[in-house]
Amino acid sequence: MTVDAPPAPPAPPRIDVLGVPVARLTFEELLAQLDDALRRAGGRPEYYTYVNAYGAILAAREAPYRAAVAGADVVYADGIGVVWATRLLGGPCPERINVGPVELGRIVDLCAERGASVFLLGGAPGIADEVARRLVAERPGLQIAGVHHGYFAPEEEAAVVQRINDSGAALLILGLGPPKQEIWVNRHLAALQVHAAWCMGGLLDQVAGAVAYPPEWVRRNHVQWLYRLMTEPRRLWRRYLLGIPEFIGRVALQRLGLERQA
Ligand code: UDP
């Protein structure tokens, strides 16, 4: 009598990359998860964020950011380097999820369809207002519950939470950049009455037209980091020119079982 080999265990839904639990899902699956969260009544908000090579080394170095990212319901692979790392580490992500203007359009279209209003938090004064104006101009059915810039003092945080709750927003979009956005949302998650909070980094600047958005071929060829480096060299050179080699080195060490976190 032959005994069938037991079926291979299902691949885990998340894979650890430098201490970050990276979710192995597609953008469509994430959108479906948001849809569920928007329909659900009450409960703790869902919290989504992303990780790229820069975020992963930040997480490996800084425990508070690592803890804040670990508190997310979904951390998706925003950079091709992270997708590559998940392959090397034995739990490949199905795709890179890069939320640009098109994906943001899908997200807010879903909100409009569900009658779910959106609060935009982040960027310099005026940025979130401009994003709101542009989004609503393209889809009059969308309700923007409120906006707030991202440069508030720690003592103003409770008032910002209150303002978001009073607005009745269902989705909070944060553009405070890592690590601030993750630490902020993780700290206030229990007090926030939204259905979902989604960190989007510098996207608000791009949608507002304050920073150039890379053309589609740049995205397709995964050289967005190079494009951003050329458009904002002073702010970003350290992140990419030092960060990418460090990321590759640390992932190689993790593969060999030698990576240690701070
Ligand atoms: N930002 C903010 N408050 C702060 C620091 C940054 O609102 O205290 C905003 C900043 O104006 C910019 C974004 O955060 O819009 C920076 O995001 P970044 O480009 O670093 O994120 P990425 O998209 O690269 O992950």
Residues whose N, C-alpha, C, O or C-beta is under 5 A from the ligand:
A	BS01	UDP	G122 G123 A124 G150 Y151 G175 L176 G177 P178 M200 G201 G202 L203 D205
